[in-house]
């Protein structure tokens, strides 16, 4: 969806919209519209939309009012996004190709106005690439939004948010594509294409390079696949030359059958999005590079396909990680932590990060614990945890901190190796985090985000349709804005 700023939109555009604060006067509207809005009990509540028709300058106009909630609400920014998103949800397939959006009536700041536009654009993302028989009245028609009355500075604020939207959309695309389209090598190729001209540095390790480095855990996961495993690093240097980088690490299992510990067939098709952590990292890096963030940030993604065949690793196998620690693989469906442990160690060895955050669709137990409302957060540093929590609240990518502790650590001690890749049934998400913690160097602030319940939604949200949500991109971008760029 294209956003244009203009003082005089085309007179041929029939759909006109404005943002209305809760309880605000509807002065300036056609009297019939005012009465209609009152009759429909439109009061400007968050996400509420009223539509009417009026004759303006001799032409019939379709007029929409979108509620932005109370002006003093703590979640004002998110409410403004919902107002914009509500307009898109209502008119994306309405038959209207263009909309005039008046931002001059609600007393918005430039950042407020940009939030409306961000919600409007994010809600308009769809992946209809493979839908060849989509009915005409189900096809998106709304292509352009002509913004009038924008506060001073809105265009600059929107440039930043447009970069963020680009990153979210990229993550959603990666997560949505099927596993015969997105696999380790094609994930890398998609990133190389998306990042062309942005100024990032890209490093790709193949299986030979990873074997030479001793990444037996990551490589073990991909043994049963004909697709070569990859390690992808994207580096953005926008900060001071002597600034230690912030590193984000993403789990990129492009399809997860469970390996020899095969998953049940029902629902296995969803495992195309088991690379949601890597998708979020790639999307965040694209957002940061596109807006030229004043920070040094590196995204590292371990990319594998977990398949069963005669070469696949077996339950009971022991692998040696890059760190030298040995792992007894009791369950080949607990593969994400095997990918991440080598990626985390390599990232620390390679980049000496100021802090490291990993994202992974790691455990079904996290969905049991938190449902689809929060990502689970585990951290060895209270300050980092608080910073991530604040970023989550600001963006709607919410987090809930979970515990770590020595008693949980004992649950994954192995009698024949240094560690086993699964513990008992109880505390499954916690023992997975404890596993990863063993690969974090002393003194390195680290957080693990288990986002298993967040990257895909079976129902529309405020700023997304059914399917890929892009969860994590906004969280990481806001974290960089708040903490790294300051």
Secondary structure, 3 states (H helix, E strand, C coil): CEEEECCCCCCCCCEEEEEECCCCCCCCCCHHHHHHHHHCCCCCCCCCEEEEEEEECCEEEEEEEEECCCCCCCCHHHHHHHHHHHHHHHHCCCCCCEEEEECCCCCCCHHHHHHHHHHHHHCCCCCCCCCCCCCHHHCCCCCEEEEECCCCCHHHHHHHHHHHHHHHHHHHHHHHCCCCCCCHHHHHHHHHHHCCCCCCEEEEECHHHHHHHCCHHHHHHHHHCCCCCEEEEEEEECCCCCCCCEEEEEEEEEEECCCCCCCCCCCHHHHHHCCHHHHHHHHHHHHHHHCCCCCEEEEEEEEEEECCCCCCCCCCEEEECCCCCEEEECCCCCCHHHHHHHHHHHHHHHHCCCEEEEEECCCHHHHHHHCCCCEEEEECCHHHHHHHHHHHHHHCCCEEECCCCHHHHHHHCCCCCCEECCCCCCCHHHHHHHHHHCCCCCCCEEEEEECCCCCEECCCCCCCCCEECCCCHHHHHHHHHHHHCC
